[in-house]
Amino acid sequence: MDRFVDQKAETIIENQETGVTRRGAMAVVLSADRKKVLLLRREIFILWDLPGGAIEAGEDPADAAVRECREETGYIIEIERLTGRYRHQSVYGRGDQLTYAYRAHTSGGTPKRFGLEITGLRWCALPDFPSGFQPLHRQIVRDALEDPPTPFIRRIDFPRWQLYPARVAFIGVYLISKTLRWFLKPRKTQ
C-alpha cells in the first residue's frame, strides 16, 4: 500500500478502479526556492512532461516515482507528500490510467540531458510552462503547489483529437525504444 495514503481517499479510488488498465507514478520536482519545476522532453520532440512512468508489479507508487525520476533525469529525489491520484484515458491503449502524483525535491544525482526516453531536460519557471505541456500535467503542478496539502482525486480527460494521434505516436516510439534497448543490451559471450 502507498505509504502516503489517507484511508478515505483510498476507499474512493478503490471504488473507481474498474476500467483501469495501467497504473503510473510521477513527480512534481520543485527547485529549492519553489519557483521552478523539473520538466523533461519525451521522445516525441514537442511533448514536455513531468518525470514518471509505469508502476511495476508489487511496487509502491512513491518508490516508482523516485525510480522513474532517477532513470529519466539522473536526479535522486525525496518525496515530500502525495499530491493526488488522477484518472485519465491511457495513451498506451484501451482503458484508463491511474496516475499517482507526488511533490518532491532533489537530494542528489547528476542531470541527464538525453536518453532512450528523453530528448531534453530543463527547470521551468512557474507558471511559464512551454507549449506541449499538457493540461493534465498543468493541473498536477497546480495541485502540488497547494497549501495546506490536500491529496486530490481527479478525473481529467484528453480531447479525443489529441488522444488517438498520441496513442499512435507513443506505440511507435515504444516499439522503436524497445528495439533499440534489445540491440544495446549486453550479450553473454560463450
N, C-alpha and C positions, 0 to 999 in steps of 0.2 A: 504494500500500500504506500502511496505517496506520503512522504514524511511532512508535507506542508498542507495537509488536508484538514478542513473543518467538516465534521460529520454531516451537517445539514446540506452543505454543498455536494458532498459525496453521494448522498441519497438522491438528490435531484439529478446528478449526472448518471447514476446507475439506471434511473428510470428513462433516460434519454438515449442509452447506448444502442438500442435497436437500430440497425441500419449502418452502424459504424464499421467500416471495413479497414480503416487504417488509424493508428494512433501515433501522434508525433509530439515532440517537445522542442521548445525554442526558448531563447534567452534574449531579453532586452538588456544588453550590456551597456551600462552608463559610465561615462567618464567620472573621474574623482570629483569634479566640480558639478556634476549632474547637468551639464549644459550640452553634452554630445552623446550620441548613441552609435554603437558599432554596427555598421551595415556591411554586407558583402554582396558582390555581384555574382549571380548564378551563371551557369554555363551558357544560358541564353543571355546575351550581352546587354539586353535592355532591362533586365529584371534585377532590381535591388531588393534585398531580403534581410531578415533577421537570421542569425545563425541558428540552425536547428535541423532536425531530421526525424527519421523513424525511431520509435522506441522498440528495442529488441525484446524478444520473448523473455519474460521474467524480470526485466529491467525496471527499476524505479524511474518514473518520468523525470525527476530532478537530476538523477545521475545521467540520464540520456541527454538532457540539455547541456550538462557540463561536458560530456564526451563529445557530442556533436560540435560544440563550440571549439573545443581543442582540435578536433580533426579538421574542421573547416578553416579556422582562423589562426591557429597556433597559440592562442591565448588560453591561459588557465583562468577559470572564473570561479567565483564563490557566489552561491545563490543567497540572496537576501530574503526573498519571500515569493510565494505563489502570486502571480498577477491574476491568473484566471484560466478557465477552460473555454475553448472556442470550438464550436461545431460548425463545419462548413463542408461544401462539396469537395470531394477528393479530386485533385487534378491527376491522380495516378490511376484512376479507373472508376468503376461504379461505386455508389455508396458515399458515405460521409467520412470525413476525418475528424477526429477529436484531438485538438492540439492543446497541450499543457504549456502555458507560458509563465516564465519566471523573470523577476527583476534580479540583476546580478551586477557584479563589478569584477574587474580583472585583479588577479593576485600574482600573476607571473606569466611566463611564456614569451615567445618571440613571434611577432606577427608574420603570417604567410601572405604573400601577395597573389599567388597563383597556385592552382592545384587542379585535380581532376573534376572537382565540383565547383570551384570558384574562379573567377577571372579578375577579381578586384576586391579590395578591402578599404574601407575608409570610416573615419569618425565624422559623423554628420551633425552639424549644429541643430539643436531643437528650435523651432519646429520646421526648419527648412529642408524638407525631405526631397530627394531627387525624383524626377519623373520616373515612372516604372516601379515606384514603391507602392504596393497595393493597399487599398482601403482596409483590408483585414489587419495588416501589419501596422498601419497608422493607428487603428483603434487599440491594438495591443500596446503600443508605445504610450498612448494617452492613458490607458488603464494602469500601466506600470508606474506612471508619474503621480497617480492619485495618492493623496494623503488625507486622512488616515487610510492605511491599506485595507482594502476590502476585496477579497478574491471575487472576480466577476465570472459569471456563467453566461455566455452569449452565443447566439446563432447568427452568423454573418454569411450571406450568400453572395457569390460572384455573379455578375451579369452573364447570362448564357453566351453572349457573343464573345466573352473573354474565356470562358471555361473550356469550350471544345478545342479552340486552337492551342490553348495552354496544355491540354491533355496530349494532343498530338506532338507538340514540341517536347514536353517532358518525357514521353515514351521514347521518342527518337534520341534525345540526349542520354537518357538512361541506358539504352541499348549500346550507344557508342561508348559511353563511360564504362559499362560492364565489359565490353570487348577490349578496350584499352587496358583495363585492370587485369584481365586474363593474360594478355600478351606481356604485360610488365611484371607479372607475378614471378618471383624467383622459382626456378625449376630445380628439382633434385637431380644431381648427376649420379650416374651409376658407376 
